[in-house]
């Protein structure tokens, strides 16, 4: 039968230009691949017409043998299969959570995955991990910066053109430099940890990732294909009673992107360094090679995890936990929480510590005492005696 796939996935936000072809009755999607089931919006016209499916991935309409005749539309929700590219967190739907990511992105089940726990007994000191050289981080760039709710996290797009380029180099990073593209956050539910990385098993309420691309590559797609393609600064966030004013501009804008797919320009930019550890804290960090923590999980990331956590107000954390909605296609809006990937096996990878970072000596056997040596020799003599 004829099929029309429309480009909008949320019935209440349909683009009228796409409301062209709908069925006079509902055809269950029995012929479609049996993937995890979600609710999908189907159109019902008042006259004869073709069946219409709202594509949960968005994009331009895909038309198949439809009549070009506008129809009056009402919407109902019926089960339909998840598209092959859909992924989510367990808090959104376990059927498309992290254990299933490898089904759509094989690298998610491969080696060198992130995040990890950093065991301070196993890290190795690396004297080549010197200070960072930050370009443009200490001033408010022209912008504009765009805040976006993509249904999985809230992103701040900070690469607004040549005049706004922020770059990092040094600190043992591959040459030539890395340009900042965006930052985003991971968090838990109320009263629960939400960071992806941990130090000695201790997770924090939130984690911020500042994502950079190696300037030797022309696009994110190209960079994701190389082990030195991306550099991510991971900042653990710890709660305090009072708000951190450095997060105020960002947090106050969360209400404007509460729904999935919405983006707004921030009223103003700010020095990005204000969200990082202080000058001394920038010298205390851990380094390892890993992957993106979302599909496709490409092992293309040089990770820097700072030892020093940055404070954020308890009420500000609550804004992330309650203001943003995940809004998976076909589902009722729900607070976006616990958007972190479970930790992955280290698998023999080396984790290095900068000269200023903490390490813990591995437990060793106590040195033998003189009395212990005498006792051992006496025991050996008695054992050898006839």
TAURMO-V682692 format. One record per backbone hydrogen bond with DSSP energy under -1.0 kcal/mol. NH is the residue of the N-H (numbers start at 1). CO is the residue of the C=O. If there is no record, write none. Layout:
BEGIN
nh = <NH | NH>
co = <CO | CO>
END
This chain:
BEGIN
nh = <3 | 4 | 5 | 6 | 13 | 14 | 18 | 19 | 20 | 30 | 35 | 38 | 40 | 42 | 43 | 44 | 45 | 53 | 54 | 55 | 58 | 62 | 64 | 69 | 74 | 76 | 78 | 80 | 82 | 86 | 88 | 92 | 93 | 96 | 97 | 100 | 103 | 104 | 105 | 108 | 109 | 110 | 118 | 122 | 123 | 124 | 126 | 129 | 130 | 133 | 135 | 146 | 147 | 148 | 149 | 150 | 155 | 156 | 157 | 158 | 159 | 160 | 164 | 167 | 168 | 169 | 171 | 173 | 178 | 179 | 180 | 181 | 182 | 183 | 184 | 186 | 188 | 192 | 194 | 195 | 198 | 199 | 200 | 202 | 206 | 207 | 208 | 209 | 210 | 211 | 212 | 213 | 214 | 215 | 217 | 223 | 224 | 225 | 226 | 229 | 230 | 231 | 232 | 233 | 234 | 235 | 237 | 238 | 240 | 247 | 248 | 251 | 252 | 253 | 254 | 256 | 257 | 261 | 262 | 264 | 266 | 273 | 274 | 275 | 276 | 282 | 283 | 284 | 286 | 287 | 288 | 290 | 292 | 297 | 300 | 301 | 302 | 303 | 304 | 305 | 306 | 307 | 310 | 312 | 314 | 317 | 318 | 319 | 320 | 321 | 322 | 323 | 325 | 326 | 331 | 336 | 339 | 340 | 344 | 349 | 352 | 353 | 354 | 357 | 360 | 373 | 374 | 375 | 376 | 377 | 378 | 379 | 380 | 381 | 382 | 383 | 384 | 385>
co = <64 | 51 | 62 | 53 | 10 | 11 | 15 | 16 | 18 | 28 | 33 | 80 | 78 | 76 | 52 | 74 | 23 | 4 | 41 | 6 | 55 | 5 | 3 | 67 | 44 | 42 | 40 | 38 | 36 | 83 | 96 | 89 | 89 | 93 | 94 | 97 | 100 | 101 | 101 | 105 | 106 | 107 | 198 | 119 | 119 | 351 | 353 | 126 | 128 | 169 | 167 | 157 | 264 | 155 | 262 | 153 | 148 | 183 | 146 | 181 | 181 | 158 | 161 | 135 | 178 | 133 | 131 | 170 | 168 | 213 | 166 | 211 | 211 | 156 | 209 | 207 | 205 | 189 | 204 | 204 | 116 | 202 | 118 | 199 | 237 | 186 | 235 | 184 | 233 | 182 | 231 | 179 | 229 | 177 | 214 | 219 | 220 | 222 | 223 | 226 | 300 | 212 | 302 | 210 | 304 | 208 | 206 | 310 | 312 | 244 | 245 | 247 | 248 | 250 | 251 | 253 | 254 | 149 | 259 | 147 | 145 | 137 | 271 | 272 | 273 | 278 | 280 | 281 | 305 | 352 | 303 | 301 | 298 | 294 | 298 | 290 | 230 | 288 | 232 | 286 | 234 | 284 | 236 | 238 | 240 | 313 | 314 | 315 | 316 | 317 | 318 | 319 | 258 | 334 | 328 | 324 | 187 | 338 | 115 | 346 | 287 | 124 | 285 | 354 | 120 | 369 | 370 | 371 | 372 | 373 | 374 | 375 | 376 | 377 | 378 | 379 | 380 | 381>
END
